[in-house]
Amino acid sequence: MDKKEKKRLEVLQQKIAKLQQQLAGAKKQPDDPAEIPRLERELAAAHAELSALKNA
C-alpha cells in the first residue's frame, strides 16, 4: 500500500465517523425525511470504497 492509498484510507475512516454521527443525529431529530436515506447511501458507499481499498 503506497502513501496515497494510506491517506485515502484515513480520509474514508474520518468520513465514515462523521457520517455515522450525522446519521445518529438525523435519526434522533428527523427534520428532513430524505436526509436519513441519503446519509445511509453515503455511508454504504464509503464502506464499499474502504473495503475495496483494503482488499486491493
Chimera marker file (.cmm) of the C-alpha trace (Angstrom):
<marker_set name="trace">
<marker id="1" x="0.000" y="0.000" z="0.000" r="1" g="1" b="0" radius="0.5"/>
<marker id="2" x="1.507" y="3.313" z="-1.014" r="1" g="1" b="0" radius="0.5"/>
<marker id="3" x="1.274" y="6.681" z="0.668" r="1" g="1" b="0" radius="0.5"/>
<marker id="4" x="-1.674" y="7.818" z="-1.433" r="1" g="1" b="0" radius="0.5"/>
<marker id="5" x="-3.763" y="4.744" z="-0.572" r="1" g="1" b="0" radius="0.5"/>
<marker id="6" x="-2.984" y="5.094" z="3.137" r="1" g="1" b="0" radius="0.5"/>
<marker id="7" x="-4.092" y="8.724" z="3.059" r="1" g="1" b="0" radius="0.5"/>
<marker id="8" x="-7.310" y="7.745" z="1.242" r="1" g="1" b="0" radius="0.5"/>
<marker id="9" x="-7.990" y="5.113" z="3.947" r="1" g="1" b="0" radius="0.5"/>
<marker id="10" x="-7.566" y="7.738" z="6.672" r="1" g="1" b="0" radius="0.5"/>
<marker id="11" x="-9.872" y="10.162" z="4.873" r="1" g="1" b="0" radius="0.5"/>
<marker id="12" x="-12.514" y="7.473" z="4.363" r="1" g="1" b="0" radius="0.5"/>
<marker id="13" x="-12.376" y="6.443" z="8.013" r="1" g="1" b="0" radius="0.5"/>
<marker id="14" x="-12.869" y="10.069" z="9.072" r="1" g="1" b="0" radius="0.5"/>
<marker id="15" x="-15.737" y="10.453" z="6.603" r="1" g="1" b="0" radius="0.5"/>
<marker id="16" x="-17.401" y="7.295" z="7.920" r="1" g="1" b="0" radius="0.5"/>
<marker id="17" x="-17.131" y="8.519" z="11.506" r="1" g="1" b="0" radius="0.5"/>
<marker id="18" x="-18.639" y="11.884" z="10.531" r="1" g="1" b="0" radius="0.5"/>
<marker id="19" x="-21.461" y="10.270" z="8.559" r="1" g="1" b="0" radius="0.5"/>
<marker id="20" x="-22.273" y="7.938" z="11.456" r="1" g="1" b="0" radius="0.5"/>
<marker id="21" x="-22.586" y="10.932" z="13.794" r="1" g="1" b="0" radius="0.5"/>
<marker id="22" x="-24.774" y="12.785" z="11.309" r="1" g="1" b="0" radius="0.5"/>
<marker id="23" x="-26.961" y="9.722" z="10.820" r="1" g="1" b="0" radius="0.5"/>
<marker id="24" x="-27.408" y="9.265" z="14.565" r="1" g="1" b="0" radius="0.5"/>
<marker id="25" x="-28.400" y="12.925" z="14.889" r="1" g="1" b="0" radius="0.5"/>
<marker id="26" x="-30.789" y="12.687" z="11.958" r="1" g="1" b="0" radius="0.5"/>
<marker id="27" x="-32.466" y="9.643" z="13.491" r="1" g="1" b="0" radius="0.5"/>
<marker id="28" x="-32.921" y="11.449" z="16.817" r="1" g="1" b="0" radius="0.5"/>
<marker id="29" x="-34.378" y="14.530" z="15.160" r="1" g="1" b="0" radius="0.5"/>
<marker id="30" x="-35.804" y="13.704" z="11.721" r="1" g="1" b="0" radius="0.5"/>
<marker id="31" x="-36.307" y="17.209" z="10.276" r="1" g="1" b="0" radius="0.5"/>
<marker id="32" x="-35.869" y="16.152" z="6.651" r="1" g="1" b="0" radius="0.5"/>
<marker id="33" x="-37.269" y="12.732" z="5.727" r="1" g="1" b="0" radius="0.5"/>
<marker id="34" x="-34.888" y="12.404" z="2.758" r="1" g="1" b="0" radius="0.5"/>
<marker id="35" x="-31.793" y="13.016" z="4.884" r="1" g="1" b="0" radius="0.5"/>
<marker id="36" x="-31.647" y="9.605" z="6.593" r="1" g="1" b="0" radius="0.5"/>
<marker id="37" x="-31.669" y="7.535" z="3.360" r="1" g="1" b="0" radius="0.5"/>
<marker id="38" x="-29.112" y="9.916" z="1.786" r="1" g="1" b="0" radius="0.5"/>
<marker id="39" x="-26.765" y="9.533" z="4.748" r="1" g="1" b="0" radius="0.5"/>
<marker id="40" x="-27.210" y="5.754" z="4.713" r="1" g="1" b="0" radius="0.5"/>
<marker id="41" x="-26.337" y="5.655" z="0.981" r="1" g="1" b="0" radius="0.5"/>
<marker id="42" x="-23.241" y="7.806" z="1.507" r="1" g="1" b="0" radius="0.5"/>
<marker id="43" x="-22.194" y="5.640" z="4.434" r="1" g="1" b="0" radius="0.5"/>
<marker id="44" x="-22.644" y="2.444" z="2.417" r="1" g="1" b="0" radius="0.5"/>
<marker id="45" x="-20.637" y="3.904" z="-0.467" r="1" g="1" b="0" radius="0.5"/>
<marker id="46" x="-17.818" y="4.938" z="1.867" r="1" g="1" b="0" radius="0.5"/>
<marker id="47" x="-17.764" y="1.463" z="3.448" r="1" g="1" b="0" radius="0.5"/>
<marker id="48" x="-17.679" y="-0.145" z="-0.002" r="1" g="1" b="0" radius="0.5"/>
<marker id="49" x="-14.768" y="2.037" z="-1.116" r="1" g="1" b="0" radius="0.5"/>
<marker id="50" x="-12.928" y="1.347" z="2.130" r="1" g="1" b="0" radius="0.5"/>
<marker id="51" x="-13.281" y="-2.416" z="1.773" r="1" g="1" b="0" radius="0.5"/>
<marker id="52" x="-12.259" y="-2.211" z="-1.898" r="1" g="1" b="0" radius="0.5"/>
<marker id="53" x="-9.092" y="-0.337" z="-0.947" r="1" g="1" b="0" radius="0.5"/>
<marker id="54" x="-8.268" y="-2.808" z="1.818" r="1" g="1" b="0" radius="0.5"/>
<marker id="55" x="-8.755" y="-5.795" z="-0.491" r="1" g="1" b="0" radius="0.5"/>
<marker id="56" x="-6.745" y="-4.330" z="-3.370" r="1" g="1" b="0" radius="0.5"/>
<link id1="1" id2="2" r="1" g="1" b="0" radius="0.2"/>
<link id1="2" id2="3" r="1" g="1" b="0" radius="0.2"/>
<link id1="3" id2="4" r="1" g="1" b="0" radius="0.2"/>
<link id1="4" id2="5" r="1" g="1" b="0" radius="0.2"/>
<link id1="5" id2="6" r="1" g="1" b="0" radius="0.2"/>
<link id1="6" id2="7" r="1" g="1" b="0" radius="0.2"/>
<link id1="7" id2="8" r="1" g="1" b="0" radius="0.2"/>
<link id1="8" id2="9" r="1" g="1" b="0" radius="0.2"/>
<link id1="9" id2="10" r="1" g="1" b="0" radius="0.2"/>
<link id1="10" id2="11" r="1" g="1" b="0" radius="0.2"/>
<link id1="11" id2="12" r="1" g="1" b="0" radius="0.2"/>
<link id1="12" id2="13" r="1" g="1" b="0" radius="0.2"/>
<link id1="13" id2="14" r="1" g="1" b="0" radius="0.2"/>
<link id1="14" id2="15" r="1" g="1" b="0" radius="0.2"/>
<link id1="15" id2="16" r="1" g="1" b="0" radius="0.2"/>
<link id1="16" id2="17" r="1" g="1" b="0" radius="0.2"/>
<link id1="17" id2="18" r="1" g="1" b="0" radius="0.2"/>
<link id1="18" id2="19" r="1" g="1" b="0" radius="0.2"/>
<link id1="19" id2="20" r="1" g="1" b="0" radius="0.2"/>
<link id1="20" id2="21" r="1" g="1" b="0" radius="0.2"/>
<link id1="21" id2="22" r="1" g="1" b="0" radius="0.2"/>
<link id1="22" id2="23" r="1" g="1" b="0" radius="0.2"/>
<link id1="23" id2="24" r="1" g="1" b="0" radius="0.2"/>
<link id1="24" id2="25" r="1" g="1" b="0" radius="0.2"/>
<link id1="25" id2="26" r="1" g="1" b="0" radius="0.2"/>
<link id1="26" id2="27" r="1" g="1" b="0" radius="0.2"/>
<link id1="27" id2="28" r="1" g="1" b="0" radius="0.2"/>
<link id1="28" id2="29" r="1" g="1" b="0" radius="0.2"/>
<link id1="29" id2="30" r="1" g="1" b="0" radius="0.2"/>
<link id1="30" id2="31" r="1" g="1" b="0" radius="0.2"/>
<link id1="31" id2="32" r="1" g="1" b="0" radius="0.2"/>
<link id1="32" id2="33" r="1" g="1" b="0" radius="0.2"/>
<link id1="33" id2="34" r="1" g="1" b="0" radius="0.2"/>
<link id1="34" id2="35" r="1" g="1" b="0" radius="0.2"/>
<link id1="35" id2="36" r="1" g="1" b="0" radius="0.2"/>
<link id1="36" id2="37" r="1" g="1" b="0" radius="0.2"/>
<link id1="37" id2="38" r="1" g="1" b="0" radius="0.2"/>
<link id1="38" id2="39" r="1" g="1" b="0" radius="0.2"/>
<link id1="39" id2="40" r="1" g="1" b="0" radius="0.2"/>
<link id1="40" id2="41" r="1" g="1" b="0" radius="0.2"/>
<link id1="41" id2="42" r="1" g="1" b="0" radius="0.2"/>
<link id1="42" id2="43" r="1" g="1" b="0" radius="0.2"/>
<link id1="43" id2="44" r="1" g="1" b="0" radius="0.2"/>
<link id1="44" id2="45" r="1" g="1" b="0" radius="0.2"/>
<link id1="45" id2="46" r="1" g="1" b="0" radius="0.2"/>
<link id1="46" id2="47" r="1" g="1" b="0" radius="0.2"/>
<link id1="47" id2="48" r="1" g="1" b="0" radius="0.2"/>
<link id1="48" id2="49" r="1" g="1" b="0" radius="0.2"/>
<link id1="49" id2="50" r="1" g="1" b="0" radius="0.2"/>
<link id1="50" id2="51" r="1" g="1" b="0" radius="0.2"/>
<link id1="51" id2="52" r="1" g="1" b="0" radius="0.2"/>
<link id1="52" id2="53" r="1" g="1" b="0" radius="0.2"/>
<link id1="53" id2="54" r="1" g="1" b="0" radius="0.2"/>
<link id1="54" id2="55" r="1" g="1" b="0" radius="0.2"/>
<link id1="55" id2="56" r="1" g="1" b="0" radius="0.2"/>
</marker_set>
